[in-house]
Amino acid sequence: MFKEEVAKALKVLQEGGIILYPTDTIWGIGCDATNTEAVQRIYQLKQREESKSMIILLDNDNKLLSYVREVPDLAYDLIEFAENPLTLILSGAKNISSALINADGSIGIRVVKNEFCQQLINRLRKPLVSTSANISGKPSPKNFMAIDAEIIEGVDYVVDLEQHDLQEKKQSTIMKLEADGRFTFIRK
């Protein structure tokens, strides 16, 4: 079942589709982070302004330099030792859809610990967009049962894993990390 879901989601992503999927935090809407058309479909589905960028997920920190120009050494320690899921906002985004890059050139990146996400990203060989599965301005769903029907119907594929898990999940901590090691918490 697990491998089948990875394969089904992968096919949709490779064809330019968008998926609804479980992550190491809350449920996310995602697509291939290099596909601008798919990224724009997510903005439309969420009714979200494009100036509010979304994050990307990677399966391991070895790939950070593929998507940002410079990675402060501290980033690797933070990723390795963070007790909770951590999204780092790093400057110098590259090799992803321009629709994902903040006005200041930064991108939010989380290295996921969720096995489904890791396998999917590894097989896609590209980062995966991740944004909360809600209409912009509405609360983020804490589990699958709290996701709006409009979101479920608006994606091309809903991953058939963890849908009956009623555990309430939390969003990641977000930290903006500067090249010189200075950091600011955006969300704790």
N, C-alpha and C positions, 0 to 999 in steps of 0.2 A: 504494500500500500504506500509506504513512505517513498520508495524509489519511483513508483508510478506517478505520485503527485509532483515530485521534482521534474520528471520527464514531461508531464502535461503542462506545468507552469512554464518550463523552459521553452516548449514549442510556441506557446502564446507570446512570450517575450520576444523570441526570435522573429516572429511574424509581425512585430510592432504593436502587440496588444498590451493591455494593462490588467494587472491581477490584484486580488484582495488576498492577503496572506498573513499568517502568524509570524511574529518576530520575537526577539528576546525581550521586547517591551510589549506595547499594545499592538493590535492588528494594524497592518499598513496597506496602503494602496501603492503599487509599484509598477515600474517599467524599466526597460533598458535605459540607463542614464546617458547614453550617447544618442538616443533617438528623440529629437526635438518634437516631432509630431506627437509621439506618445506622451511626452512630458506635458505638452500643451493640452492634451485630452484630460490629464489628471487635474490640471488647473481648472478646466471647464467643469469637470465632474464635481470638484470640491467648491466651485464658485469662489475661487480664491484669486486674489490679485497676483499677477506675476512678479510683483516687486517683493512678495513674501516668498522667499525661496524655500525649496525642500532640501532634504538631506540625501546623501547616498550611503549605501551600505557596502562594505568590503568584507571578504571572508578571512583576510589576515592582514596584518600591518605591513607585510613585505610589499604590498601593492600601493601604499600611500604615495610614494614618489612618482607613481604613474599618473596621479591625478592632482597633485599639488607640487609647485616648483621646489619648495624647501620645507622640510619637516624638522621642527625643533627636536633635539634629542629627548627632551622632556616628554614629548608626545608618546614615544614608545613606552616609557615607564608608566605614564598615566593609563595607557591602554592595558598594559600587562597587569597592573596592580589595582585597577579600579574594582571596587566590590560590586558596584551596580553599573548597568549599561551607561556608557559615557559617549556623548557626541561631542567631537572637537570641531570648532570652526577654525579653519586654517586658511591663510592667504595664498594667493597664487594658483587658483584652480585652473586645471587644464585637462584636455582630452575628454571632456563631457559636454553635454548640450549646454549652449550658452544660456538657455532658459532656466538653468539651475544655478547659475553663478550670481552671487549677490553683487550689487552695484559696486561694492568695494573690492571685487575680485575674489572674494572668499567663498568657501563651500563648507557645509557641515558634513562631517564624515563619522560614521560609527563602524567599528569592527565588531561584527556580530558574533555571539557565542551560541546562537540557535543553530542546531544541526541542519534543519531544513534550509534555512537561509544560506548557510555556509556552502552546502552542496549545490544549491541553485546558482549562487554567484560564481562558484568554481566552474560549473559547467557552462554558464553563460559567458565566462571570461571577460566580463565587464561589470562595472558597479551596478547596483540595483537602487532605483529611486525608492525612498521610503517617506511616506507622509501619513499622518493619522487618518484613519478611515471614517472621516466625518465631513459634513458640509462646513465650510469655513465659518467660524463664529459659534458653532455648536460645540458642546462638550466632546472631548475625545472619548471614544467607547472603551470601557475598561475590560470588556470581553466581547466575543463574537455576537452574543445575543443583544448587545446594545448598539449594534451597527444599523444605521438607517437603511430601509429597503431601497431607497433611491441610490445609495452607494452600491449595494449588492447588485442591483439591476444594471448599474452603469459600467461595471467592469466586464472584461471579456472572460475572465475565469476566476472562480472562488476556490482557493485551495481547500481540499477536504481533509484538513488536519486540525485538531484542537478546537473544533467548532463547539463541542459540548463542554469544554473546560470553562467553568464559571468563576474560576479564580480571577479576582480583579487585579489587573496588571497596571503598572505605572509607566509613565513616559521616562525617557532617559534624562540624565543630567546633561546640560549643555554648557560647554566651557569654550570661550574664545581664547585661543592660544596664539600669542604673537611670536614672531621669529626669534625675538630675544629672550623668550621664556616667560614674559609677563602674561598673566591670564586674568580673565574676568568671568565670573559665573553669569550665564544668561538665564538658566533655569536650574534650580537645585532639586 
